[in-house]
Amino acid sequence: MHYIAAMNVHRKTRLLEGLGQEVRRRREERGMTRQEVADASGLSLRFLGSLELGAGNISMIRLAEVAEVLEVPLSALFEFASEPDHREVIALLGLRGAGKSTLGPLLAKRLKVEWIELDERIEEEAGLSLAEIFALHGEAYYRRLERQTIEDLLETGKAAVIETGGGIVTAKETYELLRRRCTTVWLRALPSDHMARVQAQGDHRPMEGRPNAMRELEELLEARRPLYNQAEITLDTSRGTPSEAIDTLMKAIQKIR
């Protein structure tokens, strides 16, 4: 049995993805619906939706018409391309028990870069524990801190391996930022492995008072699968050794750099 590493997003699609995200951002800033922009620019609603999803290869003439409707210069839709390239920052994704805390330090050591546990950095910035952040301020506040912490890390221009929280993929703009400016890696594992690894760490809270804990975990993984699948690399951590996983991951990273 072996690890599986797969590139889900190729370099070629990054330009289209960035363009689509910028078009959607500008449209939402103006408070326009897709239908309004489609009607005003002469595009079909379906094609505009495809464009915003990063799948529509639009001509420059038609894109100029979209820019005119959005009341921005055509060049403004490509501002994302001038952002510093921080592709040497690797963001590990996955629920607890995926193997982030095991493989992250090993990968950072192999790459000779800093290893960063994002939630620990957030706690440092807030001066509060995660439990206190959620109890006192709620999830929305945590998500704002999460995004700001990532932006600050990227602005340093330093290569790093980052362990992200399991729910970061549900924060739309933050996840888009990671996918645009980092190499994203989904550490995929079987639900049983997730649960066993969390227990092995001495944390039995996921099962306490929850007879259907495994089913809930399976449902959560299934619900988030489409989001995790948007990562550039998928690494199956349910089989093999950590050393084998790092070897496979290094090869996948080298292919896309």
Secondary structure, 3 states (H helix, E strand, C coil): CCCCEEECCCHHHHHHHHHHHHHHHHHHHCCCCHHHHHHHHCCCHHHHHHHHCCCCCCCHHHHHHHHHHHCCCHHHHHHHHHCCCCCCEEEEECCCCCCHHHHHHHHHHHHCCEEEEHHHHHHHHHCCCHHHHHHHHCHHHHHHHHHHHHHHHHHCCCCEEEECCCCHHHCHHHHHHHHHHCEEEEEECCHHHHHHHHHHCCCCCCCCCCCCHHHHHHHHHHHHHHHHCCCCEEEECCCCCHHHHHHHHHHHHHHHC
